[in-house]
């Protein structure tokens, strides 16, 4: 998909992430690269892990958000 500039490409990449995030399943991953003149200028990686696979007992369900800048 051709877009006019990097800012528009970034906005479109974020829109695609919002579309795909709802369909990811545990232990799946997805990535998107925005390329300009053959060079990657942005990369977005989404990865999920099913941590229950690594545990022998199931603790109470909690959610935790983190954002790294």
N, C-alpha and C positions, 0 to 999 in steps of 0.2 A: 504494500500500500504506500503510495507516494503522498507526502504531506509537505506543506509549504515551508515549514521552519521547525527548529528544535522544540520550541515552546508548544506548538500545536501537536507535535509528535508525542511529547511528554503527556499532554492532556489526554490524547487518544490512548496512550499506554495505560494510564490510570483508569480510564473508562473500561478498557478490556480486563484489567485486574478485577474491577468490581463485578464484571459479568462472570468471570471464571471462578471467583472465590466461593460462590455459592454452590458450585458443583464439585469442588474438591472433596475427596474422601480421605479417611485416615490412611496414612502412609503413602500418599501420593505427592507428587511435586509438579511444578509448572514454572516455566521461565519465559521471558519475553526480552528480546533485544531490539533496541532502536539503533539503526545503522545509518550513518551519513557518509557518503563517498567511500564506502567499503570498510569504514571503521565504526565499531560499536561506540555509541555516545551515552547510552543509558542501558542498564540491565535491571530487570525486576525478577526476583526469584521468590516463589512461594513454595514452602515445604510443610508438610504435615507429618506428624509422628503419632502413632498409636502407642502411648507409653504403657498401656496395659500389657503389651507383649513382653515388656521388661520386668514386670512385677508379678509376684506370686499371689498377692492379696489385693483386693479392690478397696481403696480408701473412699471416703465421702467425696462427692463431686464438688469441685470448686473451679472457678475460672480466674485466670490471671492474664493481664495484658501488659505488654512491654513494647516500647518503641525506642529504637536505637537510631540516633542521628549521626 
